[in-house]
Amino acid sequence: SLLTIALLSLGACAAPPAPAAGSAAPPAPPAPPAGNKAATNGVGSTPAQRHVISVSQAEEIIAAAVKEANTVIPENIAIVDPSGMLVAFHRMDNAFPGSIDISIKKARTTVLFNGAYSTADLTAAAQGPLYGVEETNGGLVVFGGGLPLYKNDYLIGGIGVSGGSVDQDVQVVKAAVAWFSNTTLAAY
C-alpha cells in the first residue's frame, strides 16, 4: 500500500542495520555525576533509575498542606514530577481561582531548575543575570510558594502553593515539605 511504501521510505519499518563484523557495540551513556542524584531522572536513564513521586505520596503531601492552609487561607496546591508534569492538584473550597495556574507553575519552576532553587530563590536571580526567566518554559513563577521535593537525596518532584499572600503561600509550602521530609513515604 501507499502507507507501507511511505513508511519504508522513511525507514519506520526497517530493522536497524546490523553492526559490521568486528565492530564494537555503541558506548553506554555516561553515569550521572557523583552527588547529583537528580541526574538519574534525565535523558539516558532507565525506568529503574528514575525516582518519581507517586500519586499516593502527592496526595499525602497535599493533605499536610491543606492542614496548614486551614490555619491560614484557602490555597491551590500542585505537585509535579521531576519533569514538571502534574501528578496531583487540590483546590480548597474558596481558594482564589486565579491562583490555580500559578500553583502549578510554582511547582514546575522548582523542578525545571533541577531542584536547585525554590521559587523565592529565583526572585533575586530574575533581577540580575536571569532577568526575564519567568517568561520562558511556558511561564515560570519567581516568587515564593514553590519548593522541590527530595527523598533520600533524589529530586522526586516539586510542590507549588498559591492563593494567599507570598508569606502565606511560603508558610503552607514549608509546612508540607517539612512534614514530608520527616515521613517514610518513599522507600527507595
Z-matrix of the N, CA and C atoms (Angstrom, degrees):
N
C 1 1.449
C 2 1.517 1 108.93
N 3 1.325 2 114.19 1 166.82
C 4 1.455 3 120.29 2 179.70
C 5 1.530 4 111.01 3 -63.14
N 6 1.356 5 116.96 4 -37.88
C 7 1.460 6 120.93 5 178.92
C 8 1.525 7 111.02 6 -63.17
N 9 1.337 8 117.25 7 -44.46
C 10 1.465 9 121.14 8 179.09
C 11 1.517 10 110.65 9 -61.85
N 12 1.319 11 116.73 10 -42.43
C 13 1.467 12 120.58 11 179.14
C 14 1.525 13 110.05 12 -62.87
N 15 1.333 14 116.20 13 -42.99
C 16 1.461 15 119.75 14 -179.91
C 17 1.525 16 110.71 15 -63.71
N 18 1.330 17 116.94 16 -44.08
C 19 1.459 18 120.03 17 179.74
C 20 1.517 19 111.71 18 -65.35
N 21 1.329 20 116.86 19 -40.61
C 22 1.460 21 119.65 20 178.00
C 23 1.518 22 111.07 21 -64.55
N 24 1.326 23 116.54 22 -39.34
C 25 1.457 24 118.87 23 -179.59
C 26 1.525 25 111.13 24 -67.65
N 27 1.324 26 116.87 25 -26.43
C 28 1.456 27 120.52 26 176.60
C 29 1.522 28 112.32 27 -86.36
N 30 1.329 29 116.48 28 -9.08
C 31 1.454 30 120.62 29 -179.73
C 32 1.513 31 113.07 30 83.72
N 33 1.330 32 118.02 31 9.14
C 34 1.460 33 120.65 32 -175.68
C 35 1.514 34 112.54 33 -68.62
N 36 1.323 35 118.34 34 -28.98
C 37 1.458 36 120.31 35 -177.56
C 38 1.517 37 112.06 36 -105.26
N 39 1.288 38 116.77 37 -4.93
C 40 1.458 39 119.20 38 -176.67
C 41 1.519 40 110.19 39 -79.04
N 42 1.308 41 115.74 40 144.07
C 43 1.462 42 120.79 41 176.41
C 44 1.517 43 108.34 42 -72.49
N 45 1.327 44 118.16 43 151.10
C 46 1.453 45 119.52 44 178.09
C 47 1.524 46 109.67 45 -64.61
N 48 1.314 47 116.94 46 146.98
C 49 1.457 48 118.97 47 -178.80
C 50 1.520 49 110.88 48 -62.50
N 51 1.317 50 115.80 49 142.21
C 52 1.462 51 121.12 50 178.51
C 53 1.517 52 108.68 51 -71.89
N 54 1.340 53 117.30 52 142.33
C 55 1.459 54 118.94 53 178.49
C 56 1.525 55 110.04 54 -65.27
N 57 1.294 56 114.90 55 145.82
C 58 1.457 57 120.14 56 178.66
C 59 1.520 58 109.08 57 -64.69
N 60 1.311 59 116.15 58 148.43
C 61 1.462 60 120.84 59 -179.77
C 62 1.521 61 109.24 60 -56.55
N 63 1.322 62 114.97 61 131.29
C 64 1.458 63 120.26 62 177.66
C 65 1.516 64 114.48 63 83.89
N 66 1.347 65 117.91 64 -3.66
C 67 1.466 66 118.23 65 -179.51
C 68 1.524 67 109.76 66 -83.50
N 69 1.296 68 115.93 67 150.95
C 70 1.464 69 121.62 68 -178.04
C 71 1.520 70 110.22 69 -81.57
N 72 1.321 71 114.95 70 154.80
C 73 1.461 72 120.39 71 175.63
C 74 1.526 73 108.65 72 -67.14
N 75 1.331 74 116.92 73 154.97
C 76 1.464 75 118.20 74 178.83
C 77 1.527 76 110.18 75 -61.80
N 78 1.328 77 117.43 76 149.04
C 79 1.463 78 119.88 77 -177.93
C 80 1.528 79 111.03 78 -66.43
N 81 1.325 80 115.73 79 148.48
C 82 1.470 81 121.19 80 177.16
C 83 1.520 82 108.54 81 -72.39
N 84 1.340 83 116.92 82 152.77
C 85 1.464 84 117.87 83 177.14
C 86 1.522 85 110.09 84 -62.65
N 87 1.331 86 117.20 85 150.05
C 88 1.464 87 119.19 86 -178.81
C 89 1.521 88 110.97 87 -65.26
N 90 1.319 89 115.58 88 150.82
C 91 1.464 90 121.11 89 177.22
C 92 1.521 91 108.58 90 -71.33
N 93 1.339 92 117.00 91 149.63
C 94 1.467 93 118.37 92 177.64
C 95 1.520 94 110.30 93 -63.99
N 96 1.326 95 117.33 94 151.42
C 97 1.458 96 119.57 95 179.92
C 98 1.522 97 111.25 96 -61.20
N 99 1.318 98 116.29 97 146.49
C 100 1.471 99 121.32 98 179.27
C 101 1.520 100 109.17 99 -60.42
N 102 1.313 101 116.05 100 138.31
C 103 1.454 102 121.03 101 178.75
C 104 1.512 103 114.68 102 84.00
N 105 1.323 104 118.57 103 -8.14
C 106 1.462 105 121.37 104 179.86
C 107 1.513 106 108.39 105 -109.73
N 108 1.314 107 116.28 106 76.26
C 109 1.455 108 119.61 107 -176.66
C 110 1.520 109 112.26 108 -71.08
N 111 1.324 110 118.35 109 -17.16
C 112 1.460 111 120.34 110 176.41
C 113 1.523 112 110.09 111 -65.56
N 114 1.333 113 117.12 112 -26.55
C 115 1.457 114 120.58 113 -177.58
C 116 1.521 115 112.50 114 -64.22
N 117 1.331 116 118.26 115 -21.18
C 118 1.458 117 119.47 116 179.93
C 119 1.519 118 112.15 117 -69.73
N 120 1.319 119 118.14 118 -10.54
C 121 1.455 120 120.85 119 177.22
C 122 1.522 121 111.72 120 -91.37
N 123 1.292 122 118.26 121 2.24
C 124 1.446 123 120.95 122 -171.94
C 125 1.513 124 114.87 123 -94.82
N 126 1.317 125 114.25 124 -166.81
C 127 1.453 126 122.86 125 -179.58
C 128 1.517 127 109.33 126 -59.35
N 129 1.302 128 116.16 127 135.92
C 130 1.454 129 121.17 128 178.67
C 131 1.511 130 113.72 129 90.76
N 132 1.328 131 117.66 130 -6.11
C 133 1.462 132 119.22 131 178.72
C 134 1.523 133 109.72 132 -84.86
N 135 1.302 134 115.25 133 152.43
C 136 1.461 135 120.59 134 177.37
C 137 1.523 136 108.47 135 -94.77
N 138 1.341 137 118.34 136 161.50
C 139 1.467 138 119.15 137 178.26
C 140 1.525 139 112.83 138 -55.11
N 141 1.320 140 117.99 139 -34.58
C 142 1.467 141 120.78 140 -179.83
C 143 1.529 142 111.64 141 -67.45
N 144 1.328 143 117.39 142 -24.60
C 145 1.463 144 121.10 143 -179.60
C 146 1.528 145 112.37 144 -85.74
N 147 1.315 146 117.66 145 -15.59
C 148 1.457 147 120.73 146 -174.51
C 149 1.517 148 111.39 147 -82.32
N 150 1.300 149 114.13 148 142.56
C 151 1.456 150 121.75 149 177.57
C 152 1.518 151 106.81 150 -122.01
N 153 1.321 152 116.00 151 109.94
C 154 1.455 153 122.08 152 -172.81
C 155 1.518 154 108.96 153 -131.16
N 156 1.296 155 116.36 154 140.20
C 157 1.458 156 120.88 155 177.80
C 158 1.525 157 109.96 156 -64.99
N 159 1.320 158 116.26 157 139.29
C 160 1.468 159 120.54 158 178.51
C 161 1.525 160 109.50 159 -89.71
N 162 1.310 161 115.71 160 164.04
C 163 1.461 162 120.52 161 177.59
C 164 1.525 163 110.30 162 -61.43
N 165 1.332 164 117.30 163 -41.82
C 166 1.470 165 118.94 164 -178.94
C 167 1.528 166 111.22 165 -65.58
N 168 1.336 167 118.06 166 -38.46
C 169 1.465 168 120.44 167 175.70
C 170 1.529 169 109.94 168 -62.87
N 171 1.328 170 115.65 169 -45.15
C 172 1.465 171 120.54 170 -179.31
C 173 1.524 172 111.04 171 -60.14
N 174 1.317 173 116.44 172 -42.33
C 175 1.468 174 119.93 173 -179.91
C 176 1.529 175 111.49 174 -64.41
N 177 1.330 176 117.55 175 -36.39
C 178 1.465 177 120.03 176 178.41
C 179 1.529 178 111.42 177 -70.63
N 180 1.315 179 117.01 178 -36.83
C 181 1.466 180 120.35 179 176.41
C 182 1.526 181 109.50 180 -66.14
N 183 1.323 182 116.42 181 -41.55
C 184 1.466 183 120.17 182 176.86
C 185 1.525 184 110.17 183 -60.18
N 186 1.326 185 117.59 184 -41.46
C 187 1.471 186 120.65 185 178.42
C 188 1.534 187 110.75 186 -59.74
N 189 1.337 188 116.65 187 -39.68
C 190 1.469 189 119.97 188 177.61
C 191 1.529 190 110.72 189 -66.25
N 192 1.326 191 116.83 190 -39.03
C 193 1.465 192 120.72 191 177.84
C 194 1.527 193 110.65 192 -65.61
N 195 1.324 194 116.82 193 -42.26
C 196 1.468 195 121.17 194 179.04
C 197 1.526 196 110.25 195 -62.02
N 198 1.324 197 116.48 196 -41.16
C 199 1.470 198 120.47 197 179.27
C 200 1.525 199 110.35 198 -57.76
N 201 1.336 200 116.40 199 -45.58
C 202 1.467 201 120.05 200 178.67
C 203 1.528 202 110.82 201 -69.63
N 204 1.312 203 117.26 202 -42.43
C 205 1.466 204 120.91 203 -178.66
C 206 1.524 205 111.60 204 -62.31
N 207 1.318 206 117.36 205 -30.21
C 208 1.467 207 120.44 206 177.94
C 209 1.524 208 111.93 207 -61.21
N 210 1.324 209 117.42 208 -20.71
C 211 1.464 210 121.19 209 177.41
C 212 1.527 211 111.63 210 -92.85
N 213 1.347 212 116.68 211 -5.06
C 214 1.463 213 120.64 212 -173.06
C 215 1.531 214 111.31 213 -122.22
N 216 1.332 215 116.41 214 -75.98
C 217 1.463 216 122.97 215 -174.05
C 218 1.526 217 107.82 216 -163.63
N 219 1.332 218 118.65 217 150.45
C 220 1.472 219 119.39 218 176.14
C 221 1.533 220 110.74 219 -61.42
N 222 1.318 221 115.82 220 136.20
C 223 1.465 222 121.92 221 -175.00
C 224 1.523 223 111.80 222 -128.33
N 225 1.325 224 115.25 223 159.81
C 226 1.464 225 123.92 224 166.71
C 227 1.519 226 105.74 225 -102.19
N 228 1.326 227 116.80 226 132.76
C 229 1.465 228 121.34 227 -173.78
C 230 1.522 229 108.62 228 -128.93
N 231 1.322 230 116.37 229 125.72
C 232 1.464 231 121.76 230 -179.47
C 233 1.517 232 110.08 231 -124.26
N 234 1.329 233 115.59 232 142.35
C 235 1.469 234 122.41 233 174.94
C 236 1.525 235 106.85 234 -125.11
N 237 1.341 236 115.83 235 130.74
C 238 1.461 237 121.36 236 178.01
C 239 1.521 238 109.89 237 -120.80
N 240 1.333 239 115.63 238 162.03
C 241 1.464 240 120.98 239 175.43
C 242 1.530 241 108.94 240 -85.15
N 243 1.339 242 119.05 241 178.93
C 244 1.466 243 120.54 242 -176.54
C 245 1.527 244 115.02 243 -62.83
N 246 1.321 245 117.84 244 -15.47
C 247 1.461 246 119.05 245 177.04
C 248 1.524 247 111.78 246 -96.95
N 249 1.324 248 117.38 247 3.06
C 250 1.453 249 121.06 248 176.57
C 251 1.519 250 114.98 249 90.42
N 252 1.326 251 117.17 250 7.60
C 253 1.463 252 120.37 251 179.56
C 254 1.529 253 110.11 252 -85.95
N 255 1.321 254 115.84 253 137.84
C 256 1.458 255 121.80 254 -176.77
C 257 1.522 256 111.29 255 -62.45
N 258 1.324 257 116.65 256 130.28
C 259 1.462 258 123.57 257 176.39
C 260 1.525 259 109.68 258 -105.20
N 261 1.334 260 116.64 259 -43.45
C 262 1.465 261 120.58 260 -179.54
C 263 1.524 262 109.00 261 -154.17
N 264 1.330 263 114.71 262 151.14
C 265 1.460 264 121.40 263 179.83
C 266 1.518 265 108.57 264 -144.44
N 267 1.332 266 116.10 265 143.75
C 268 1.466 267 120.66 266 176.71
C 269 1.524 268 108.81 267 -141.18
N 270 1.325 269 115.04 268 127.67
C 271 1.462 270 120.45 269 173.59
C 272 1.516 271 107.22 270 -109.71
N 273 1.322 272 116.02 271 116.87
C 274 1.458 273 120.60 272 178.48
C 275 1.528 274 109.09 273 -70.56
N 276 1.326 275 116.26 274 153.87
C 277 1.460 276 120.43 275 175.44
C 278 1.524 277 109.10 276 -54.55
N 279 1.316 278 115.61 277 134.07
C 280 1.469 279 123.82 278 178.24
C 281 1.522 280 114.26 279 68.74
N 282 1.325 281 118.43 280 12.66
C 283 1.467 282 119.91 281 174.72
C 284 1.525 283 108.66 282 -69.35
N 285 1.306 284 116.05 283 144.76
C 286 1.458 285 122.70 284 -177.86
C 287 1.529 286 110.09 285 -61.36
N 288 1.349 287 118.28 286 118.26
C 289 1.472 288 119.63 287 -176.22
C 290 1.527 289 113.94 288 -64.37
N 291 1.326 290 117.83 289 -26.65
C 292 1.457 291 120.15 290 178.92
C 293 1.516 292 113.39 291 -67.62
N 294 1.319 293 116.43 292 -11.88
C 295 1.465 294 120.89 293 -178.89
C 296 1.520 295 113.86 294 -95.53
N 297 1.317 296 117.91 295 -1.65
C 298 1.468 297 119.93 296 179.74
C 299 1.524 298 109.95 297 -58.14
N 300 1.324 299 116.34 298 -55.84
C 301 1.463 300 120.76 299 -178.40
C 302 1.525 301 111.44 300 -65.74
N 303 1.322 302 116.69 301 -34.69
C 304 1.467 303 120.08 302 179.92
C 305 1.526 304 110.65 303 -63.14
N 306 1.338 305 117.51 304 -41.76
C 307 1.472 306 119.47 305 -179.59
C 308 1.525 307 110.77 306 -63.20
N 309 1.320 308 116.96 307 -40.16
C 310 1.471 309 120.64 308 178.73
C 311 1.525 310 110.00 309 -65.36
N 312 1.326 311 116.75 310 -43.55
C 313 1.467 312 119.90 311 -179.59
C 314 1.525 313 112.05 312 -67.64
N 315 1.323 314 117.67 313 -32.88
C 316 1.468 315 119.39 314 175.38
C 317 1.529 316 110.23 315 -63.13
N 318 1.323 317 116.42 316 -44.70
C 319 1.469 318 119.84 317 179.12
C 320 1.529 319 110.46 318 -63.07
N 321 1.331 320 116.95 319 -45.14
C 322 1.471 321 121.15 320 179.86
C 323 1.526 322 111.56 321 -62.25
N 324 1.319 323 116.32 322 -40.92
C 325 1.461 324 120.26 323 -177.62
C 326 1.526 325 111.13 324 -57.51
N 327 1.325 326 117.29 325 -41.99
C 328 1.468 327 119.61 326 -177.67
C 329 1.519 328 112.14 327 -63.63
N 330 1.334 329 118.20 328 -38.24
C 331 1.466 330 119.28 329 -177.01
C 332 1.520 331 112.44 330 -85.63
N 333 1.325 332 118.26 331 -26.14
C 334 1.462 333 119.52 332 179.56
C 335 1.523 334 111.87 333 -66.64
N 336 1.307 335 116.97 334 -19.41
C 337 1.462 336 121.26 335 174.25
C 338 1.523 337 110.16 336 -103.13
N 339 1.337 338 115.68 337 28.59
C 340 1.466 339 123.91 338 175.22
C 341 1.524 340 112.57 339 58.25
N 342 1.331 341 116.12 340 30.87
C 343 1.455 342 120.17 341 177.17
C 344 1.512 343 114.42 342 72.99
N 345 1.330 344 117.10 343 9.83
C 346 1.458 345 120.23 344 -176.50
C 347 1.526 346 112.73 345 -78.35
N 348 1.321 347 117.22 346 -18.74
C 349 1.459 348 121.24 347 -176.17
C 350 1.521 349 111.02 348 -131.60
N 351 1.326 350 115.54 349 147.72
C 352 1.456 351 119.94 350 161.96
C 353 1.521 352 104.83 351 -85.67
N 354 1.316 353 117.17 352 166.94
C 355 1.462 354 117.66 353 177.60
C 356 1.525 355 110.45 354 -64.76
N 357 1.322 356 117.92 355 -30.49
C 358 1.466 357 120.46 356 178.18
C 359 1.526 358 111.12 357 -67.25
N 360 1.338 359 118.13 358 -35.89
C 361 1.465 360 121.26 359 177.54
C 362 1.521 361 111.04 360 -60.16
N 363 1.318 362 116.72 361 -34.25
C 364 1.460 363 120.59 362 -177.36
C 365 1.519 364 112.62 363 -74.87
N 366 1.329 365 117.73 364 -14.61
C 367 1.461 366 120.34 365 179.67
C 368 1.519 367 110.16 366 -58.30
N 369 1.318 368 116.97 367 -49.95
C 370 1.461 369 120.79 368 179.95
C 371 1.521 370 111.04 369 -69.82
N 372 1.322 371 117.19 370 -40.25
C 373 1.467 372 120.91 371 -178.52
C 374 1.522 373 111.35 372 -63.56
N 375 1.323 374 116.94 373 -33.64
C 376 1.466 375 120.32 374 -178.11
C 377 1.520 376 111.75 375 -70.01
N 378 1.317 377 117.93 376 -16.03
C 379 1.459 378 121.20 377 178.89
C 380 1.527 379 111.68 378 -84.32
N 381 1.321 380 117.03 379 -24.33
C 382 1.458 381 120.48 380 -176.94
C 383 1.513 382 111.76 381 -105.03
N 384 1.335 383 116.13 382 -118.81
C 385 1.464 384 119.89 383 -174.41
C 386 1.527 385 113.78 384 -65.91
N 387 1.327 386 117.73 385 -19.30
C 388 1.466 387 119.76 386 178.56
C 389 1.525 388 111.85 387 -100.72
N 390 1.329 389 117.50 388 22.99
C 391 1.460 390 120.88 389 179.53
C 392 1.533 391 109.78 390 -53.38
N 393 1.315 392 116.52 391 127.53
C 394 1.460 393 121.81 392 179.01
C 395 1.511 394 114.42 393 92.02
N 396 1.347 395 118.45 394 -1.49
C 397 1.463 396 121.07 395 -176.21
C 398 1.523 397 111.65 396 -58.26
N 399 1.335 398 117.10 397 -29.73
C 400 1.461 399 119.84 398 -177.83
C 401 1.525 400 112.69 399 -66.22
N 402 1.312 401 117.67 400 -13.63
C 403 1.467 402 121.37 401 178.64
C 404 1.528 403 112.31 402 -89.65
N 405 1.316 404 118.05 403 -0.98
C 406 1.463 405 121.35 404 -177.88
C 407 1.520 406 111.38 405 -97.29
N 408 1.306 407 116.58 406 170.76
C 409 1.468 408 122.99 407 173.72
C 410 1.522 409 113.46 408 53.59
N 411 1.313 410 117.58 409 36.94
C 412 1.457 411 120.21 410 179.40
C 413 1.509 412 112.72 411 76.02
N 414 1.312 413 117.85 412 15.08
C 415 1.454 414 122.56 413 179.20
C 416 1.510 415 111.68 414 99.60
N 417 1.302 416 115.76 415 117.46
C 418 1.458 417 121.80 416 176.10
C 419 1.519 418 108.13 417 -109.88
N 420 1.298 419 116.59 418 163.93
C 421 1.459 420 121.13 419 177.56
C 422 1.521 421 107.63 420 -118.96
N 423 1.327 422 115.65 421 123.82
C 424 1.460 423 119.88 422 -174.74
C 425 1.527 424 111.76 423 -115.06
N 426 1.328 425 116.12 424 39.36
C 427 1.461 426 120.25 425 169.79
C 428 1.514 427 108.07 426 -135.02
N 429 1.323 428 116.66 427 164.00
C 430 1.458 429 122.71 428 -169.14
C 431 1.516 430 115.53 429 -57.30
N 432 1.343 431 114.24 430 153.56
C 433 1.457 432 121.73 431 177.73
C 434 1.511 433 113.54 432 126.17
N 435 1.321 434 117.93 433 2.96
C 436 1.463 435 121.61 434 177.14
C 437 1.515 436 110.38 435 -129.13
N 438 1.324 437 116.00 436 135.46
C 439 1.466 438 121.01 437 178.86
C 440 1.525 439 110.35 438 -139.88
N 441 1.336 440 116.74 439 148.81
C 442 1.466 441 119.62 440 173.67
C 443 1.524 442 110.13 441 -74.01
N 444 1.323 443 115.82 442 155.83
C 445 1.466 444 122.14 443 176.69
C 446 1.521 445 108.42 444 -114.10
N 447 1.319 446 116.11 445 121.34
C 448 1.461 447 122.57 446 179.23
C 449 1.521 448 109.56 447 -117.33
N 450 1.310 449 115.18 448 145.89
C 451 1.460 450 120.85 449 169.50
C 452 1.515 451 106.71 450 -140.54
N 453 1.322 452 116.76 451 126.32
C 454 1.469 453 122.66 452 -177.22
C 455 1.523 454 111.26 453 52.59
N 456 1.309 455 116.55 454 41.48
C 457 1.466 456 124.71 455 178.56
C 458 1.521 457 114.24 456 70.30
N 459 1.311 458 119.42 457 7.44
C 460 1.461 459 122.41 458 176.82
C 461 1.518 460 109.33 459 -99.80
N 462 1.321 461 116.73 460 133.04
C 463 1.456 462 121.17 461 171.50
C 464 1.523 463 106.99 462 -72.42
N 465 1.328 464 117.18 463 114.31
C 466 1.464 465 120.19 464 -177.76
C 467 1.520 466 112.41 465 -111.42
N 468 1.329 467 117.51 466 -7.16
C 469 1.457 468 119.97 467 179.43
C 470 1.512 469 111.49 468 167.12
N 471 1.329 470 114.59 469 -168.47
C 472 1.454 471 121.33 470 178.14
C 473 1.514 472 109.58 471 -144.96
N 474 1.325 473 115.90 472 156.10
C 475 1.462 474 121.70 473 178.07
C 476 1.522 475 108.73 474 -125.70
N 477 1.320 476 115.50 475 138.67
C 478 1.456 477 121.97 476 175.41
C 479 1.513 478 109.91 477 -127.89
N 480 1.322 479 116.27 478 136.33
C 481 1.462 480 122.54 479 -179.25
C 482 1.524 481 107.87 480 -128.31
N 483 1.334 482 116.59 481 132.10
C 484 1.454 483 120.46 482 178.87
C 485 1.520 484 109.87 483 -151.47
N 486 1.312 485 115.23 484 145.91
C 487 1.456 486 120.73 485 178.91
C 488 1.513 487 111.88 486 150.63
N 489 1.320 488 116.13 487 -21.14
C 490 1.456 489 120.99 488 178.35
C 491 1.513 490 109.75 489 -115.62
N 492 1.323 491 115.50 490 -159.89
C 493 1.460 492 119.66 491 172.45
C 494 1.528 493 107.74 492 -71.13
N 495 1.318 494 117.04 493 168.73
C 496 1.465 495 119.75 494 177.50
C 497 1.525 496 109.62 495 -58.30
N 498 1.326 497 117.58 496 -43.32
C 499 1.471 498 120.30 497 179.96
C 500 1.524 499 111.80 498 -61.58
N 501 1.333 500 117.25 499 -40.37
C 502 1.464 501 120.45 500 178.72
C 503 1.528 502 110.86 501 -66.85
N 504 1.338 503 116.51 502 -43.33
C 505 1.465 504 120.21 503 178.38
C 506 1.525 505 110.67 504 -60.87
N 507 1.328 506 116.91 505 -42.92
C 508 1.466 507 121.56 506 179.63
C 509 1.523 508 110.19 507 -63.97
N 510 1.317 509 117.74 508 -41.84
C 511 1.468 510 120.93 509 178.35
C 512 1.526 511 110.68 510 -58.24
N 513 1.317 512 117.01 511 -45.22
C 514 1.466 513 120.99 512 -177.38
C 515 1.526 514 110.95 513 -69.89
N 516 1.333 515 117.63 514 -44.75
C 517 1.464 516 119.48 515 -177.52
C 518 1.525 517 110.72 516 -66.79
N 519 1.328 518 117.63 517 -38.49
C 520 1.469 519 120.05 518 178.70
C 521 1.527 520 111.13 519 -65.34
N 522 1.319 521 117.08 520 -39.02
C 523 1.470 522 120.10 521 178.62
C 524 1.525 523 110.72 522 -64.32
N 525 1.327 524 117.36 523 -41.40
C 526 1.469 525 120.75 524 179.89
C 527 1.522 526 111.05 525 -65.76
N 528 1.333 527 117.16 526 -43.66
C 529 1.467 528 120.61 527 -179.76
C 530 1.528 529 110.43 528 -68.31
N 531 1.321 530 117.86 529 -38.85
C 532 1.469 531 120.39 530 177.36
C 533 1.524 532 110.21 531 -62.62
N 534 1.320 533 116.88 532 -42.96
C 535 1.467 534 120.17 533 178.06
C 536 1.530 535 109.69 534 -60.51
N 537 1.335 536 116.88 535 -47.70
C 538 1.463 537 120.95 536 -178.95
C 539 1.520 538 111.45 537 -61.86
N 540 1.311 539 117.01 538 -41.34
C 541 1.468 540 121.27 539 -178.47
C 542 1.521 541 112.21 540 -62.56
N 543 1.321 542 116.62 541 -23.63
C 544 1.464 543 120.95 542 -178.27
C 545 1.522 544 113.13 543 -101.55
N 546 1.332 545 117.92 544 15.40
C 547 1.466 546 121.03 545 179.27
C 548 1.523 547 110.03 546 -111.22
N 549 1.306 548 114.99 547 173.90
C 550 1.470 549 121.01 548 175.08
C 551 1.525 550 109.27 549 -115.01
N 552 1.339 551 116.55 550 36.11
C 553 1.466 552 120.83 551 -178.49
C 554 1.521 553 112.80 552 -61.50
N 555 1.318 554 116.25 553 -37.47
C 556 1.460 555 119.81 554 -176.14
C 557 1.523 556 109.01 555 -107.16
N 558 1.295 557 116.44 556 115.38
C 559 1.468 558 121.08 557 179.00
C 560 1.514 559 108.26 558 -113.05
N 561 1.326 560 116.82 559 94.10
C 562 1.464 561 120.95 560 -179.68
C 563 1.506 562 108.76 561 -96.10
